[in-house]
Amino acid sequence: MNSKVLNKKMKHMFPEYSELMIELRQSNPHFAKILEQHDVLDKEITHLELNPVHAVNTDIESLKRKKLQYKDKLYTLLKQAAAEEQH
């Protein structure tokens, strides 16, 4: 994904951690992978919602739950990194 677009999305996801997200994306491969997986699901969900002929509602809901799990993981990693920076 285009870094500019991804950076904009990251700032909206967790505005209080926007700078830390950019830093972790570059320095933490695990964080970067989860962020990328979240973005892939986001695109897939958007595509299915815009083209409902090809989608089953349960499929979209399942993808949304998985996307939320990735978002929760990202938030956990951000909180841990922020706590480590304070020490």
Backbone as CSV, one residue per row, in Angstrom:
resi,resn,N_x,N_y,N_z,CA_x,CA_y,CA_z,C_x,C_y,C_z
1,MET,0.840,-1.189,0.000,0.000,0.000,0.000,0.875,1.238,0.000
2,ASN,0.382,2.248,-0.627,1.042,3.546,-0.651,1.247,4.036,0.781
3,SER,2.474,4.414,1.114,2.799,4.844,2.478,1.979,6.050,2.912
4,LYS,1.730,6.965,1.993,0.955,8.160,2.330,-0.471,7.795,2.742
5,VAL,-1.086,6.901,1.969,-2.459,6.471,2.259,-2.497,5.701,3.571
6,LEU,-1.542,4.801,3.761,-1.501,4.017,4.989,-1.264,4.909,6.195
7,ASN,-0.370,5.870,6.077,-0.123,6.798,7.185,-1.390,7.576,7.539
8,LYS,-2.154,7.969,6.537,-3.402,8.699,6.788,-4.399,7.808,7.523
9,LYS,-4.514,6.549,7.097,-5.419,5.608,7.759,-4.993,5.372,9.202
10,MET,-3.691,5.251,9.425,-3.180,4.995,10.771,-3.513,6.151,11.700
11,LYS,-3.414,7.365,11.205,-3.698,8.540,12.040,-5.156,8.576,12.475
12,HIS,-6.036,8.042,11.640,-7.455,8.023,11.988,-7.803,6.850,12.899
13,MET,-7.064,5.761,12.792,-7.369,4.579,13.589,-7.109,4.823,15.073
14,PHE,-5.934,5.308,15.387,-5.548,5.609,16.767,-4.824,6.951,16.772
15,PRO,-5.558,8.061,16.734,-4.913,9.373,16.613,-3.902,9.667,17.718
16,GLU,-4.151,9.152,18.907,-3.235,9.415,20.022,-1.898,8.699,19.858
17,TYR,-1.862,7.711,18.957,-0.637,6.942,18.730,-0.120,7.091,17.298
18,SER,-0.524,8.119,16.592,-0.186,8.211,15.169,1.318,8.178,14.905
19,GLU,2.086,8.921,15.676,3.542,8.926,15.474,4.155,7.576,15.842
20,LEU,3.686,6.992,16.923,4.197,5.692,17.360,3.862,4.609,16.339
21,MET,2.694,4.701,15.722,2.318,3.722,14.699,3.284,3.768,13.520
22,ILE,3.625,4.964,13.100,4.560,5.111,11.983,5.918,4.517,12.359
23,GLU,6.349,4.798,13.572,7.628,4.280,14.057,7.615,2.751,14.135
24,LEU,6.567,2.183,14.724,6.484,0.727,14.869,6.350,0.027,13.521
25,ARG,5.657,0.659,12.610,5.510,0.068,11.279,6.875,-0.134,10.622
26,GLN,7.790,0.775,10.903,9.121,0.687,10.309,10.072,-0.192,11.117
27,SER,9.870,-0.249,12.436,10.851,-0.935,13.283,10.409,-2.293,13.815
28,ASN,9.127,-2.612,13.715,8.615,-3.846,14.300,7.911,-4.667,13.218
29,PRO,8.563,-5.724,12.721,7.972,-6.527,11.645,6.620,-7.150,12.018
30,HIS,6.469,-7.556,13.279,5.203,-8.148,13.726,4.072,-7.115,13.633
31,PHE,4.330,-5.917,14.108,3.347,-4.830,14.033,3.011,-4.530,12.571
32,ALA,4.032,-4.430,11.735,3.827,-4.120,10.316,2.976,-5.189,9.634
33,LYS,3.204,-6.457,9.985,2.443,-7.557,9.387,0.973,-7.482,9.793
34,ILE,0.703,-7.240,11.064,-0.679,-7.138,11.531,-1.367,-5.939,10.879
35,LEU,-0.654,-4.844,10.771,-1.207,-3.645,10.132,-1.553,-3.933,8.674
36,GLU,-0.690,-4.643,7.994,-0.936,-4.993,6.593,-2.141,-5.932,6.480
37,GLN,-2.244,-6.914,7.380,-3.385,-7.834,7.359,-4.690,-7.072,7.609
38,HIS,-4.649,-6.119,8.516,-5.821,-5.288,8.801,-6.219,-4.513,7.546
39,ASP,-5.240,-3.963,6.856,-5.508,-3.187,5.649,-6.090,-4.067,4.542
40,VAL,-5.567,-5.281,4.388,-6.080,-6.204,3.373,-7.554,-6.519,3.647
41,LEU,-7.871,-6.806,4.906,-9.264,-7.082,5.262,-10.147,-5.860,5.029
42,ASP,-9.641,-4.694,5.358,-10.397,-3.460,5.155,-10.772,-3.303,3.682
43,LYS,-9.815,-3.534,2.808,-10.070,-3.431,1.369,-11.072,-4.486,0.914
44,GLU,-10.918,-5.711,1.421,-11.816,-6.796,1.033,-13.253,-6.509,1.489
45,ILE,-13.401,-6.026,2.705,-14.728,-5.684,3.232,-15.356,-4.573,2.399
46,THR,-14.581,-3.550,2.106,-15.091,-2.442,1.293,-15.546,-2.941,-0.068
47,HIS,-14.744,-3.801,-0.676,-15.095,-4.359,-1.985,-16.405,-5.148,-1.908
48,LEU,-16.542,-5.995,-0.890,-17.755,-6.801,-0.743,-18.982,-5.936,-0.462
49,GLU,-18.798,-4.887,0.315,-19.928,-4.003,0.617,-20.361,-3.195,-0.607
50,LEU,-19.410,-2.866,-1.460,-19.736,-2.110,-2.671,-20.274,-3.001,-3.788
51,ASN,-20.019,-4.303,-3.678,-20.467,-5.279,-4.673,-21.234,-6.392,-3.965
52,PRO,-22.392,-6.087,-3.408,-23.099,-7.057,-2.566,-23.578,-8.305,-3.298
53,VAL,-23.606,-8.278,-4.614,-24.026,-9.446,-5.372,-23.106,-10.630,-5.092
54,HIS,-21.832,-10.352,-4.861,-20.842,-11.400,-4.659,-20.629,-11.744,-3.192
55,ALA,-21.368,-11.122,-2.309,-21.100,-11.287,-0.883,-22.290,-11.889,-0.156
56,VAL,-21.951,-12.677,0.828,-22.943,-13.186,1.763,-22.739,-12.386,3.042
57,ASN,-23.817,-11.924,3.642,-23.718,-11.056,4.812,-22.882,-11.685,5.922
58,THR,-22.999,-13.003,6.109,-22.222,-13.658,7.167,-20.734,-13.603,6.863
59,ASP,-20.379,-13.642,5.588,-18.966,-13.528,5.209,-18.421,-12.157,5.589
60,ILE,-19.182,-11.128,5.306,-18.747,-9.768,5.628,-18.620,-9.605,7.136
61,GLU,-19.587,-10.111,7.877,-19.543,-9.996,9.338,-18.341,-10.741,9.908
62,SER,-18.043,-11.889,9.354,-16.881,-12.665,9.797,-15.586,-11.900,9.539
63,LEU,-15.485,-11.290,8.369,-14.300,-10.497,8.038,-14.178,-9.285,8.957
64,LYS,-15.305,-8.670,9.277,-15.280,-7.513,10.177,-14.798,-7.912,11.570
65,ARG,-15.227,-9.089,12.038,-14.757,-9.562,13.353,-13.253,-9.809,13.334
66,LYS,-12.774,-10.409,12.256,-11.339,-10.675,12.137,-10.555,-9.357,12.071
67,LYS,-11.080,-8.390,11.341,-10.439,-7.072,11.246,-10.373,-6.413,12.622
68,LEU,-11.441,-6.548,13.389,-11.464,-5.992,14.738,-10.425,-6.675,15.632
69,GLN,-10.236,-7.975,15.451,-9.200,-8.685,16.215,-7.822,-8.123,15.890
70,TYR,-7.566,-7.850,14.618,-6.282,-7.251,14.237,-6.134,-5.866,14.857
71,LYS,-7.214,-5.099,14.844,-7.164,-3.758,15.429,-6.871,-3.843,16.926
72,ASP,-7.481,-4.814,17.604,-7.213,-5.012,19.034,-5.748,-5.367,19.280
73,LYS,-5.193,-6.219,18.411,-3.774,-6.587,18.547,-2.878,-5.366,18.348
74,LEU,-3.211,-4.561,17.353,-2.433,-3.343,17.105,-2.472,-2.428,18.320
75,TYR,-3.650,-2.272,18.898,-3.802,-1.395,20.064,-2.988,-1.915,21.246
76,THR,-3.013,-3.220,21.450,-2.225,-3.822,22.534,-0.742,-3.552,22.329
77,LEU,-0.264,-3.743,21.110,1.150,-3.494,20.814,1.503,-2.022,20.998
78,LEU,0.601,-1.138,20.614,0.838,0.298,20.788,0.922,0.673,22.264
79,LYS,0.008,0.141,23.063,0.031,0.442,24.502,1.321,-0.074,25.136
80,GLN,1.754,-1.272,24.737,2.999,-1.833,25.277,4.188,-0.966,24.890
81,ALA,4.244,-0.565,23.642,5.363,0.258,23.170,5.362,1.619,23.861
82,ALA,4.193,2.200,24.057,4.103,3.498,24.737,4.565,3.374,26.185
83,ALA,4.204,2.281,26.839,4.623,2.061,28.227,6.136,1.880,28.312
84,GLU,6.713,1.174,27.333,8.164,0.969,27.315,8.900,2.285,27.094
85,GLU,8.325,3.163,26.276,8.959,4.466,26.030,8.982,5.328,27.287
86,GLN,8.003,5.148,28.157,7.931,5.950,29.378,8.947,5.500,30.419
87,HIS,9.450,4.284,30.285,10.425,3.779,31.267,11.833,4.022,30.840
